[in-house]
Amino acid sequence: MNADATEGAGDVTPLNQLFGLCSTGNQDTEFLPERRSLRIHGHSTTIRLERAFWNVLEELAASESVTVASIVTKIYDHCQVANQKNLASCLRVVCLKFINIGL
């Protein structure tokens, strides 16, 4: 067995803290994929992300005083340069970066 496998369930590690958060209340729903339809520059599109990412996008939109559709459009415009192929991936990365900078 490696060292990771021998760690006790009660050890306080960042991962164990995250697992603890996931086992309480409505956290299980954070993992569920959710489809949302919105318009990007007048074109209707559907994006599938886990609920946790939609929550972060909602928080980001509120911090910018705009709608989620507006935030997604801004991210889409930026991702045309960085990653043309996968808007959902770009949205997930932006969400992680938003959380990391702690705004």
N, C-alpha and C positions, 0 to 999 in steps of 0.2 A: 504494500500500500504506500501511496505517496503521502507527503505531509498534509496535503489538502484534504485527503480522504479521512485522516485521523483527527481532524479538528472537530471539537464538540459543537453541537448545535447551539449551545449557549454562548459561544465565543462572539464577542462584539467586533465584527468586521463590517466594513461598508456594505458588502454583499449581503451579509446576514441582516443588517438593518433594512436594506431594501426589501428583502424577502419578508421581513416582519411587517413592513408597510403594506405589502401586497396581500397579506392574509387578513387584513382588517377591513371591515366596512364594505364599501363599494369598489374597492381597489381591483377586484376581479374584472370589473367592466372596463377598466383601463386597457386591457389587452385585446378587447373585442374590436375587430375591424368595423369601420363605419364608412359608408359611402355618402358623399355629399356632391350635389350638383351645383355648379356655379358658372358664371360667365367670365371669361378672360378675353378682353378686347372684343366683346360682342359674340364670342363663340361659346356655346354651351359645352361644358365638360363635366365629367364625373371623376372624382378623386377618392381613392380608398386609402384611408389611414387608420391606425389604431386610435381609439378614443383619447388616449393620453396625448397624442400629438395634436388632435383637434383642440384639446384643452389649452395646450401651449400656444397654438395659433390664435385662439380666442384671447388669451392673456396679452399676446404681442399686439393684436389688433386694438385692444382696449388701451394699451400703453401708447399707441400711435393715434388714438381717437379716430379710427377708421373701422370699416367692416372687415370680416375675415376674407371676403371675396377680394377686397382691395389689397390686403396684405398678400394674398396668394398671387394676385396679378403682379405686384411689385417683385415678389420672389421669382415668379415665372420670367419676368423681363430680365432679371439678373442671371437666372439660370440658362438663358439662351446663350450666354457667353460661356458659362462654366460647365453646364451639363445639359445639352439639348435633348437627350434621350429620355430622361426619367424625372419628371416633376415631383413625384411622390418622394423619391430619394432626396432630392434637393430640399423639399419641405422638412423632411425628418432631420437633415443635417442642420438646417437653419434653426429648428426647434432646439436641438442639442446645444448649438452655439448660444442661443438666447438664454438657455438655462445656465450654461457655463459662465456667461458674463454677469449673470445675476442682476439684471436690470428689472 
